[in-house]
Amino acid sequence: MLESALEEAAARRGRPRDDGSCPECEGRGWIVERGDGAGTARPCPCRGRGRSERLLAAAGIPDRYRGCRLGNFQTAFVEEKGSRDQLQEAQAICRQYVEGFVTSEGRFRESGLLLVGPAGTGKTHLAVAVLRELVESYEIDGRFADFTTLIHRIQSTFDPRSPDSKRELLDPVIHARVLVLDELGAQKPSSWVNDILYLIINTRYTRRLPTIFTTNCQLERDRRPLRSLDRGADAPDDRRVYLGDRVPAAIVSRLYEMTQSVSFSAVPDFRREIGWRRSRIAP
């Protein structure tokens, strides 16, 4: 029986787990060898055999965004120069963020990014591109979470038949070295949702873990009349929504300290423009 157990263990060794992480170090990159004292840690062999691919597989990036990179972010087709310049500036800031992720002191960056602007302007593309390139370059664990989807999944754990627990869903989001939290403030949440959001953001804030946020809401309250904000009869309502009306003030305050704001305010909804072009059926 001992020989068969050893054979089984040998067969498991090096086989990726269901979540894509290494079975020896469980995705940490280090193996702790227990001794008489606290034990010692040594690098896991997985660090040299496709670790970044497994980390990407475990990052939860949706299929639609898996091809997003900084290099394939398109700006040339935007006709209005001011909009194109703003997109190029956003792309440049994201590239600088990746290239400077290791500080001069040899530590990982502690601050994140807050990509702010209307829907369809490329915020999620750039956020995912940053996440992907950080994971590939530095072999760190990253996580993508759409906040609305995350809340729905947590609510599903209230069902006793649910295979997941609240902790299993929240822990990877809270503790990831880099997190993308997409669509912050997408809907006016309940006090329970705000508690979850505060738990995520405050924990990452206190532990100095960088987070990349995207939001369609305005970071500052706009005092101008609504009519002056319109770009047409179909102007989306989220152009006028102040983020502080969707999330607690304590969270907005932390965002100022833990992120650099990147604006997409002058960019049109090019997702709609591209979609119409691609879906048009030629006569």
TORBA-989974 format. One record per residue (C-alpha): residue number from 1; chain; x, y, z negated. Coordinates in steps of 0.25 Angstrom, whole numbers, plus 5000, padded with zeros to 4 digits. Each point is the difference from the previous one (the first is absolute). Example, Ala and Ser with C-alpha at 12.3 -4.5 7.8 and 13.67 -1.06 7.14 Angstrom:
<k 1; c A; px 5049; py 4982; pz 4969>
<k 2; c A; px 5006; py 5014; pz 5002>
% end
This chain:
<k 1; c A; px 5000; py 5000; pz 5000>
<k 2; c A; px 5012; py 5009; pz 4997>
<k 3; c A; px 5005; py 4998; pz 5014>
<k 4; c A; px 4987; py 5003; pz 5007>
<k 5; c A; px 4998; py 5013; pz 4991>
<k 6; c A; px 5014; py 5005; pz 5004>
<k 7; c A; px 4997; py 4997; pz 5015>
<k 8; c A; px 4987; py 5007; pz 4999>
<k 9; c A; px 5007; py 5012; pz 4993>
<k 10; c A; px 5010; py 5000; pz 5011>
<k 11; c A; px 4990; py 5000; pz 5011>
<k 12; c A; px 4993; py 5012; pz 4993>
<k 13; c A; px 5013; py 5008; pz 4999>
<k 14; c A; px 5001; py 5010; pz 5012>
<k 15; c A; px 4985; py 4998; pz 5004>
<k 16; c A; px 4993; py 5013; pz 5000>
<k 17; c A; px 4988; py 5001; pz 4990>
<k 18; c A; px 4986; py 5003; pz 5005>
<k 19; c A; px 5002; py 5015; pz 4998>
<k 20; c A; px 5013; py 5000; pz 5008>
<k 21; c A; px 5009; py 5001; pz 4988>
<k 22; c A; px 5012; py 4991; pz 4997>
<k 23; c A; px 4997; py 4988; pz 4991>
<k 24; c A; px 5013; py 5001; pz 4992>
<k 25; c A; px 5000; py 5015; pz 4996>
<k 26; c A; px 4985; py 5003; pz 5003>
<k 27; c A; px 5003; py 5012; pz 5008>
<k 28; c A; px 5009; py 5007; pz 4990>
<k 29; c A; px 5013; py 4997; pz 5008>
<k 30; c A; px 5007; py 4996; pz 4987>
<k 31; c A; px 5000; py 4986; pz 4992>
<k 32; c A; px 5001; py 5001; pz 4985>
<k 33; c A; px 5008; py 4989; pz 4994>
<k 34; c A; px 4996; py 4998; pz 4985>
<k 35; c A; px 5012; py 4997; pz 4990>
<k 36; c A; px 5001; py 5001; pz 4986>
<k 37; c A; px 4999; py 5015; pz 5000>
<k 38; c A; px 4991; py 5009; pz 5009>
<k 39; c A; px 5005; py 4992; pz 5013>
<k 40; c A; px 5007; py 5005; pz 5012>
<k 41; c A; px 4995; py 5004; pz 5014>
<k 42; c A; px 5005; py 4997; pz 5014>
<k 43; c A; px 4996; py 5004; pz 5014>
<k 44; c A; px 4990; py 4990; pz 5006>
<k 45; c A; px 5005; py 4994; pz 5013>
<k 46; c A; px 4987; py 5005; pz 5006>
<k 47; c A; px 5006; py 5014; pz 5001>
<k 48; c A; px 5008; py 4995; pz 5012>
<k 49; c A; px 4990; py 4992; pz 5007>
<k 50; c A; px 4988; py 5008; pz 5005>
<k 51; c A; px 4996; py 5006; pz 4987>
<k 52; c A; px 4995; py 5013; pz 5006>
<k 53; c A; px 4991; py 4992; pz 5009>
<k 54; c A; px 4994; py 4993; pz 4988>
<k 55; c A; px 4999; py 5013; pz 4993>
<k 56; c A; px 4992; py 5006; pz 5012>
<k 57; c A; px 4991; py 4989; pz 5001>
<k 58; c A; px 4997; py 5002; pz 4985>
<k 59; c A; px 4998; py 5015; pz 5001>
<k 60; c A; px 4985; py 4999; pz 5005>
<k 61; c A; px 5002; py 5008; pz 5012>
<k 62; c A; px 4987; py 4999; pz 5009>
<k 63; c A; px 5001; py 4994; pz 5013>
<k 64; c A; px 4997; py 5013; pz 5007>
<k 65; c A; px 5012; py 5007; pz 4994>
<k 66; c A; px 5010; py 4989; pz 5000>
<k 67; c A; px 5007; py 5006; pz 5013>
<k 68; c A; px 5001; py 5014; pz 4994>
<k 69; c A; px 5014; py 5006; pz 5000>
<k 70; c A; px 5006; py 5014; pz 4999>
<k 71; c A; px 5006; py 4998; pz 5014>
<k 72; c A; px 4986; py 4996; pz 5007>
<k 73; c A; px 4992; py 5012; pz 4994>
<k 74; c A; px 4995; py 5007; pz 5012>
<k 75; c A; px 5000; py 5016; pz 5000>
<k 76; c A; px 5003; py 5003; pz 5015>
<k 77; c A; px 4985; py 4999; pz 5004>
<k 78; c A; px 4995; py 5011; pz 4991>
<k 79; c A; px 4998; py 5012; pz 5009>
<k 80; c A; px 4999; py 5011; pz 4989>
<k 81; c A; px 5014; py 5004; pz 4996>
<k 82; c A; px 4997; py 5003; pz 4986>
<k 83; c A; px 4994; py 4986; pz 4998>
<k 84; c A; px 5011; py 4993; pz 5007>
<k 85; c A; px 5010; py 5008; pz 4991>
<k 86; c A; px 4993; py 4996; pz 4988>
<k 87; c A; px 5000; py 4985; pz 5003>
<k 88; c A; px 5015; py 5001; pz 5004>
<k 89; c A; px 5003; py 5007; pz 4987>
<k 90; c A; px 4992; py 4989; pz 4992>
<k 91; c A; px 5008; py 4989; pz 5008>
<k 92; c A; px 5013; py 5007; pz 4996>
<k 93; c A; px 4997; py 5001; pz 4986>
<k 94; c A; px 4996; py 4985; pz 4999>
<k 95; c A; px 5013; py 4996; pz 5007>
<k 96; c A; px 5008; py 5009; pz 4990>
<k 97; c A; px 4993; py 4993; pz 4989>
<k 98; c A; px 5004; py 4986; pz 5005>
<k 99; c A; px 5014; py 5004; pz 5003>
<k 100; c A; px 5002; py 5007; pz 4986>
<k 101; c A; px 4992; py 4989; pz 4992>
<k 102; c A; px 5013; py 4997; pz 4993>
<k 103; c A; px 5005; py 5012; pz 4992>
<k 104; c A; px 5014; py 5005; pz 4999>
<k 105; c A; px 5001; py 4994; pz 4986>
<k 106; c A; px 4997; py 4986; pz 5007>
<k 107; c A; px 4985; py 4999; pz 4994>
<k 108; c A; px 4987; py 4999; pz 5008>
<k 109; c A; px 4992; py 5012; pz 5002>
<k 110; c A; px 4990; py 5002; pz 4989>
<k 111; c A; px 4990; py 5010; pz 5008>
<k 112; c A; px 4991; py 4997; pz 5011>
<k 113; c A; px 4992; py 5006; pz 5011>
<k 114; c A; px 4986; py 5006; pz 5001>
<k 115; c A; px 4995; py 5000; pz 5014>
<k 116; c A; px 4988; py 5010; pz 5001>
<k 117; c A; px 4991; py 5002; pz 5012>
<k 118; c A; px 4987; py 4997; pz 5007>
<k 119; c A; px 4997; py 4986; pz 5005>
<k 120; c A; px 5006; py 4994; pz 5012>
<k 121; c A; px 5013; py 5009; pz 5000>
<k 122; c A; px 5010; py 4988; pz 4998>
<k 123; c A; px 5002; py 5001; pz 4984>
<k 124; c A; px 4999; py 4985; pz 4998>
<k 125; c A; px 5009; py 4997; pz 5012>
<k 126; c A; px 5011; py 5008; pz 4994>
<k 127; c A; px 4997; py 4995; pz 4986>
<k 128; c A; px 5001; py 4985; pz 5004>
<k 129; c A; px 5013; py 5003; pz 5009>
<k 130; c A; px 5007; py 5006; pz 4987>
<k 131; c A; px 4996; py 4988; pz 4992>
<k 132; c A; px 5004; py 4990; pz 5011>
<k 133; c A; px 5014; py 5006; pz 5002>
<k 134; c A; px 5002; py 5001; pz 4985>
<k 135; c A; px 4998; py 4986; pz 4998>
<k 136; c A; px 5008; py 4996; pz 5012>
<k 137; c A; px 5012; py 5009; pz 4997>
<k 138; c A; px 5001; py 4998; pz 4985>
<k 139; c A; px 4993; py 4987; pz 4998>
<k 140; c A; px 4991; py 5005; pz 4989>
<k 141; c A; px 4985; py 4996; pz 4997>
<k 142; c A; px 4990; py 5009; pz 5006>
<k 143; c A; px 4985; py 5000; pz 5000>
<k 144; c A; px 4989; py 5006; pz 5009>
<k 145; c A; px 4986; py 5002; pz 4993>
<k 146; c A; px 4988; py 5007; pz 5006>
<k 147; c A; px 4994; py 5005; pz 4987>
<k 148; c A; px 4985; py 4998; pz 5004>
<k 149; c A; px 5003; py 4985; pz 5004>
<k 150; c A; px 5008; py 4998; pz 4987>
<k 151; c A; px 4988; py 5005; pz 4992>
<k 152; c A; px 4991; py 4991; pz 5007>
<k 153; c A; px 5009; py 4988; pz 4998>
<k 154; c A; px 5001; py 5003; pz 4985>
<k 155; c A; px 4985; py 5001; pz 4999>
<k 156; c A; px 4999; py 4986; pz 5006>
<k 157; c A; px 5008; py 4995; pz 4988>
<k 158; c A; px 4988; py 5002; pz 4991>
<k 159; c A; px 4994; py 4988; pz 5007>
<k 160; c A; px 5004; py 4988; pz 4991>
<k 161; c A; px 5002; py 4992; pz 5013>
<k 162; c A; px 5010; py 5010; pz 5005>
<k 163; c A; px 5014; py 4993; pz 5003>
<k 164; c A; px 5007; py 5013; pz 4996>
<k 165; c A; px 5001; py 5008; pz 4987>
<k 166; c A; px 5001; py 5015; pz 4998>
<k 167; c A; px 5014; py 4999; pz 4996>
<k 168; c A; px 5005; py 4992; pz 5012>
<k 169; c A; px 4995; py 5010; pz 5009>
<k 170; c A; px 5005; py 5012; pz 4992>
<k 171; c A; px 5014; py 4995; pz 4996>
<k 172; c A; px 5006; py 5000; pz 5014>
<k 173; c A; px 4995; py 5014; pz 5003>
<k 174; c A; px 5004; py 5006; pz 4986>
<k 175; c A; px 5014; py 4994; pz 5000>
<k 176; c A; px 5004; py 5000; pz 5015>
<k 177; c A; px 5013; py 5008; pz 5002>
<k 178; c A; px 4993; py 5008; pz 5011>
<k 179; c A; px 4985; py 5001; pz 5001>
<k 180; c A; px 4992; py 5005; pz 5012>
<k 181; c A; px 4986; py 5005; pz 4994>
<k 182; c A; px 4992; py 5003; pz 5012>
<k 183; c A; px 4987; py 5008; pz 5001>
<k 184; c A; px 5001; py 5007; pz 4986>
<k 185; c A; px 4987; py 5007; pz 4997>
<k 186; c A; px 4993; py 4994; pz 5011>
<k 187; c A; px 4987; py 4999; pz 4992>
<k 188; c A; px 4995; py 5007; pz 4987>
<k 189; c A; px 5003; py 4989; pz 4990>
<k 190; c A; px 4994; py 4996; pz 4987>
<k 191; c A; px 5007; py 5002; pz 4986>
<k 192; c A; px 5003; py 4985; pz 5001>
<k 193; c A; px 5007; py 5002; pz 5013>
<k 194; c A; px 5007; py 5012; pz 4995>
<k 195; c A; px 5006; py 4992; pz 4988>
<k 196; c A; px 5005; py 4990; pz 5010>
<k 197; c A; px 5007; py 5011; pz 5009>
<k 198; c A; px 5006; py 5006; pz 4987>
<k 199; c A; px 5005; py 4987; pz 4996>
<k 200; c A; px 5007; py 4998; pz 5013>
<k 201; c A; px 5006; py 5014; pz 5002>
<k 202; c A; px 5003; py 5003; pz 4985>
<k 203; c A; px 5008; py 4987; pz 4999>
<k 204; c A; px 5008; py 5002; pz 5012>
<k 205; c A; px 5002; py 5015; pz 4996>
<k 206; c A; px 5006; py 4996; pz 4987>
<k 207; c A; px 5008; py 4989; pz 5006>
<k 208; c A; px 5005; py 5009; pz 5011>
<k 209; c A; px 4996; py 4991; pz 5011>
<k 210; c A; px 4998; py 5007; pz 5013>
<k 211; c A; px 4986; py 5000; pz 5006>
<k 212; c A; px 4996; py 5004; pz 5014>
<k 213; c A; px 4986; py 5006; pz 5001>
<k 214; c A; px 4991; py 5003; pz 5011>
<k 215; c A; px 4987; py 5009; pz 4999>
<k 216; c A; px 4990; py 5007; pz 5008>
<k 217; c A; px 4997; py 5010; pz 4989>
<k 218; c A; px 5007; py 5014; pz 4999>
<k 219; c A; px 5010; py 5001; pz 4989>
<k 220; c A; px 4996; py 5014; pz 4997>
<k 221; c A; px 4986; py 5005; pz 4998>
<k 222; c A; px 4996; py 5009; pz 5012>
<k 223; c A; px 4993; py 5013; pz 4997>
<k 224; c A; px 4996; py 5004; pz 5014>
<k 225; c A; px 4986; py 4999; pz 5005>
<k 226; c A; px 4997; py 4986; pz 5006>
<k 227; c A; px 4997; py 5007; pz 5013>
<k 228; c A; px 5014; py 5004; pz 5001>
<k 229; c A; px 5005; py 4986; pz 4998>
<k 230; c A; px 4991; py 4994; pz 5012>
<k 231; c A; px 5007; py 4995; pz 5012>
<k 232; c A; px 4987; py 4997; pz 5007>
<k 233; c A; px 4986; py 4994; pz 4996>
<k 234; c A; px 5006; py 4986; pz 4998>
<k 235; c A; px 5012; py 5005; pz 4991>
<k 236; c A; px 5001; py 4989; pz 4989>
<k 237; c A; px 4996; py 5003; pz 4986>
<k 238; c A; px 5013; py 4995; pz 4994>
<k 239; c A; px 5007; py 5013; pz 5005>
<k 240; c A; px 4993; py 5007; pz 4989>
<k 241; c A; px 5001; py 4991; pz 4989>
<k 242; c A; px 5010; py 5003; pz 4989>
<k 243; c A; px 5007; py 4988; pz 4994>
<k 244; c A; px 4998; py 5005; pz 4986>
<k 245; c A; px 4985; py 4998; pz 5002>
<k 246; c A; px 5002; py 4985; pz 5003>
<k 247; c A; px 5011; py 4996; pz 4990>
<k 248; c A; px 5003; py 5005; pz 4986>
<k 249; c A; px 5008; py 5013; pz 4998>
<k 250; c A; px 5011; py 4992; pz 4992>
<k 251; c A; px 5002; py 4992; pz 5013>
<k 252; c A; px 5001; py 5012; pz 5009>
<k 253; c A; px 5010; py 5006; pz 4990>
<k 254; c A; px 5009; py 4988; pz 5001>
<k 255; c A; px 4999; py 5000; pz 5015>
<k 256; c A; px 5007; py 5013; pz 5000>
<k 257; c A; px 5012; py 4995; pz 4992>
<k 258; c A; px 5001; py 4986; pz 5006>
<k 259; c A; px 4999; py 5003; pz 5015>
<k 260; c A; px 5004; py 5009; pz 5011>
<k 261; c A; px 4987; py 5005; pz 5008>
<k 262; c A; px 5000; py 4998; pz 5015>
<k 263; c A; px 4990; py 5008; pz 5007>
<k 264; c A; px 4992; py 4995; pz 5012>
<k 265; c A; px 4990; py 5012; pz 5000>
<k 266; c A; px 5002; py 5005; pz 5014>
<k 267; c A; px 4999; py 4986; pz 5006>
<k 268; c A; px 4988; py 4995; pz 5008>
<k 269; c A; px 4993; py 4987; pz 4999>
<k 270; c A; px 5009; py 4993; pz 5010>
<k 271; c A; px 4995; py 4986; pz 4996>
<k 272; c A; px 4987; py 5004; pz 5007>
<k 273; c A; px 5007; py 5006; pz 5012>
<k 274; c A; px 5008; py 4987; pz 5002>
<k 275; c A; px 4989; py 4991; pz 4997>
<k 276; c A; px 4991; py 5006; pz 5011>
<k 277; c A; px 5011; py 4999; pz 5010>
<k 278; c A; px 5003; py 4986; pz 4997>
<k 279; c A; px 4985; py 4995; pz 4999>
<k 280; c A; px 4996; py 5008; pz 5013>
<k 281; c A; px 4996; py 4990; pz 5011>
<k 282; c A; px 5005; py 5004; pz 5014>
<k 283; c A; px 4989; py 5000; pz 5011>
% end
